[in-house]
């Protein structure tokens, strides 16, 4: 139950980063959930194929690997999306719609105008 709650919270954060950095929040959120679930459900099968199905640390290895996949997706959403765009120094207001955006957003979350673009 705790893992479901944590996955819900982290997926919301990943989607927020993706939206603010110019990516599709549904795609990035689905990537995080799908990667986590695939590793959770197929991790035991992979451990069995590797001959480690009776290892006492097997379930822990699967849990760590699934959360590592969520961390990789979060890292990519935060640092790789919007790499080529101009970055703000802090929270910023859009010149077009006057919406106050977060420091990590390189496009306005309200009107989708890039940061620093002259309108």
N, C-alpha and C positions, 0 to 999 in steps of 0.2 A: 504494500500500500504506500509506503514511503517513497519507493522508487517511482511509482506512478505520479505522485505529487511533485517530486523533484523533476521528473521528465516534463510535466505540464509547465512548471515554472521556467525551466531552462529553454524549452521550446518557445515560450512567449518572448523571452529575452533575445533568442536567436532571430525570431521573426521581426522584432523591433529593430535590431541592428540591420537586418537585411533591408527592411523598408527604408530606413534612414540612409543607407549607403547606396541605394539605387537598385537593389535586387528585388526579386519576387518573394515576399514573406511566406507565401504558401509553399513554394518550392523548397526554401531553406528549412522551414519548419517540418515539412514532410521528410526531407533528407535526414534530419536529426532523429525523428521518431522511427522512421523505417530502418535506419542503421542500427539504432538501439535494439529494436525488436528482432531484427534478423539475427544479430549476434546473440541475443538472449535465447532465442528458440533454436538456433542451429549451432550454438557454441558447444553443447554437449555432444552433438554428432561429430563435430570436428575433433573434439578431445578424444572421442572414441576411436576415430580413424587414426589419430596420432598415438594411440595406446595409452592414453592418460585418463581413461574414463573412471578408473578406480582411485585416482589421486584425490587425497583429502582436500586439496586446495583447488580442485576443478571448478566448483561453483564460484569461488572467489575470483578465479582467473576470468571466467565468463563475465561476471559483473564488472570487473575492472576494464575489460576490453570493450564492453558495450558503452560504458561511460567515457572511455577514451575516444570512441567514435563520435559521441556527442560533443566532446571537447574539441575535436578536430573540426567539426562543422562550425562550432562557435568561433573558433580561431579564424577560419576562412571567411565567415560572415563579417567579422570585426575588422580584420586586417587586409584581406585580399579584395573584397568588394569595394569599388570606388577608389582604387589605388591611383588612377590617373587623374582624379579630380582634385581641385583646389580644396584644402582643408581649413575649416574654421579654427580659431584659437580658443573658443569656448561656446557657450550658448549664443545663438544668433537669430535675428529676426529677418525673415524673408522680405526683400525689397518689393516683391510683387503683391503678396497677400498679408504681410505683417505678422505671420505666424511665428511664434517663438519656438525654435527647434533645439534639439539636444546638441551637445558638443560633438557627438560622433556622426551626426547626420551631415552628409555632403549634398543632399537635395532636400528641399522643403517637403515635409510630410503632408502638407495641406495641398499645395498646388503643383508639386513635383518640379519646381524650378531649381536648377543647380545653385549651389552657394557661389556667390561672387559674380554671377552673371548679371550684366547690365540690362535693365528693362526699360 
